[in-house]
Amino acid sequence: MRNVPTGLFIGGKWRPAASGAVFDVEDPAAARPLCTVADAGADDALDALRAAADAQDAWAAHPPRERGEILRRAYDLIHARIDDLALLMTLEMGKPLAEARGEVAYAAEFFRWFAEEAVRIEGGYAVSADGKDRLVVMRRPVGPALLVTPWNFPLAMGTRKIGPAVAAGCTMVIKPAEQTPLSMLMLAQIMTEAGLPDGVLNVITSSRPGEVVEPLLRDGRIRKLSFTGSTQVGKLLIEQSAQQVLKVSLELGGNAPFIVCEDADLDLAVEGAMLAKMRNMGEACTAANRLYVHESVAGEFARRLAERMGSLVVGRGTETGVDVGPLIDEAGRTKVRELVGEAVAGGAKALVGGEPVPGDGYFYAPTVLVDVPADARMMHEEIFGPVAPIIEFSDEDEAVAAANATEYGLVSYLFTENLRRAFRLSERLDTGMVGLNKGVVSNPAAPFGGVKQSGLGREGGRVGIDEFLETRYLAMPLS
């Protein structure tokens, strides 16, 4: 921990908060402080914005190839330090080391992808309908951006925003989640080593996110907001962004259905369910929240899934052989305990798990529930924990209606061996993404995002950089 920066990163310099305040970063596996970091206030946030605004014009004019080369060097540096970054992530967030290494590698891929997109920002040229004008379309960076990232994927959610912003020529103020600031602080250090000019990336850590985010959104120098987090907070940020009419992209909550048809390959479906449910201990917006299984295979699927879930080893993520780490904090574990308790009181049965793990840390046993009532609260709220509720269905229409009966629309999972059914159901599912016979949809080369109250805009893929670009049209007469 001695080599990990713990200050604010503003204008290329590390500094304490103006007030000198700090806050604790907790180790969720032990329920005790890990270290302290600078606790920014509104003045610090505005200092960071000033640095970003001052650097914007020069950074926008920076050659695209060089912007891409900075991202590529950062990609290489991340891979060179993958073990250190993974350990840091495990300590502040809890996920097992193997999974943390996977996130670090995934996070780096966004830098490699957008390093290649930096030189592919294109415009257009056309002749007007009457032949008198020439129509020139140009793309330019939207301007200083505010990036707000969550705690569950503390590195990848940062690179997914920083990569396109750097490639597009936008400067940034980034506010990482107060639970997991260390990964982002290390990334800022890496970006400096990769040659990112001072002021392009500024990092403010704070235990009072509202106090630092709102003044930035109400300041006319911020022109873009990119936020990943809860729908409730996302709605508030939309309201605050309206005053300055900011360009906004939001990746919000999910309530992902996981549908297993009667013709599904059950081995593949169970494996997919393990990935879709247990990635990050179930603390993911993409986590399978409601498992709808055809009545003809529901019993066998539940038995196999319970066997797999029951075999998982729960413990501190730094220990060898551990599959499932702690939840992020006591509030998160309490919510999981309440959701399971309410479902069981309503008639659900736990085939495995169903209780917190005794001892230090915020551990909860991997759980499989059957006979879950349709009105159980866990069917309508994100569980954000290692709990898989299974519900039987009898036909396609019933499954699709249940899957779509939510305000969220991030991702669906569908398992079937019938090609026509696969297309038929995929087109009816009201989500931004569908995992067909696959339990993980995240990919830097693909557009990630949802519909309804799961957000606005897309991250990743060819369209990811568009969120940080504006379109300018030039009309030019020839005579």
Secondary structure, 3 states (H helix, E strand, C coil): CCCCCCCEEECCEEECCCCCCEEEEEECCCCEEEEEEECCCHHHHHHHHHHHHHHHHHHHCCCHHHHHHHHHHHHHHHHHCHHHHHHHHHHHHCCCHHHHHHHHHHHHHHHHHHHHHHHHCCCEEEECCCCCEEEEEEEEECCCEEEECCCCCCCHHHHHHHHHHHHHCCCEEEECCCCCCHHHHHHHHHHHHCCCCCCCEEECCCCCHHHHHHHHHCCCCCCEEEEECCHHHHHHHHHHHHCCCCEEEEECCCCEEEEECCCCCHHHHHHHHHHHHHHHHHCCCCCEEEEEEECCCHHHHHHHHHHHHHCCCECCCCCCCCCECCCCCHHHHHHHHHHHHHHHHCCCEEEECCCECCCCCCCECCEEEECCCCCCHHHCCCCCCCEEEEEEECCHHHHHHHHHCCCEECEEEEECCCHHHHHHHHHHCCCCEEEECCCCCCCCCCCECCEECCEECCECCCCHHHHHEEEEEEEEECC
